[in-house]
Amino acid sequence: MKARKKKKVMIILIAIAVFLLVEWLFIGYRFSFGPFKALGDIRMNKIPGNAQSYNMDTVDPMKNSPLEGKNVLFLGSSVTYGSASLRQGIPEYFAARFGCNYTKEAVSGTTLVDNGKNSYVQRLLNNVDPNASYDLLICQLSTNDASKEMPLGDISGSKKLEEFDTNTITGAMEFIICYAQETWGCKVVFYTGSRYDSAAYEVMVIRLLELEEKWGIGVLNLWSSDEFNNLSDDARSLYMYDNVHPTKAGYRDWWCPEMERQLLGFLND
């Protein structure tokens, strides 16, 4: 009887182990994450927009860069991480182009809204050294808040850190802005994604532009311009892995030059 029970336990444990192995293999292949992320890298390397010719080490450094030697903190999710571009994206472009030092605090699938340990708010509080020196925070307006239908919330009448409702998108953004300004005395910039079919994200962009006025932050707006978003099908296929995530070519040749142009305008204002 004991031997039969022990055998049953072993079968269950083996089944669980096989299930976890298959799950990690899938996650590695699909999302380039975890112990088998090399499988995903192999797949992503075959995408035309991720050819080595689009690597960020091909970016020409800017002369008289306003961020030369400065410390820049990037906060975001998969778009900041570079999940569809072999982890070469906005931070890597900025480092190559502007000559800045960067910290990339990016976790795929996470939200601005404070709904767990990996939220933007919690990672800002727990993963980033408050005693470090940052000259600029660049924060991604996460598409995950839109896809997960997080509540928008209201703009606070306050500028006190403890009075923002971080369970809402607006409150989380205000918290991040206020915390960065109080902790490092640095400038804060948010960036949007390029346009895709999402009414919820469009509402977030509008709210961000309202916060720009309240807080004096910069907004690198890739959403609103019809001209910027008017791509041919061939260009979109090269630049975008899906509706949200750029390839290396998409970052290097489409998104980042426009972000650079808008950032320079903000820094020189």
Secondary structure as UniProt FT lines:
FT   HELIX           2..31
FT   TURN            35..36
FT   HELIX           37..45
FT   HELIX           48..50
FT   HELIX           52..54
FT   HELIX           56..58
FT   TURN            63..64
FT   TURN            66..69
FT   STRAND          71..76
FT   HELIX           78..81
FT   TURN            82..87
FT   HELIX           90..98
FT   STRAND          101..106
FT   TURN            108..109
FT   TURN            117..118
FT   HELIX           120..126
FT   TURN            130..131
FT   STRAND          136..140
FT   HELIX           143..147
FT   TURN            148..149
FT   HELIX           161..163
FT   TURN            166..167
FT   HELIX           169..184
FT   STRAND          187..191
FT   HELIX           199..215
FT   STRAND          218..220
FT   HELIX           226..229
FT   HELIX           233..239
FT   HELIX           248..250
FT   HELIX           251..255
FT   HELIX           256..267
//
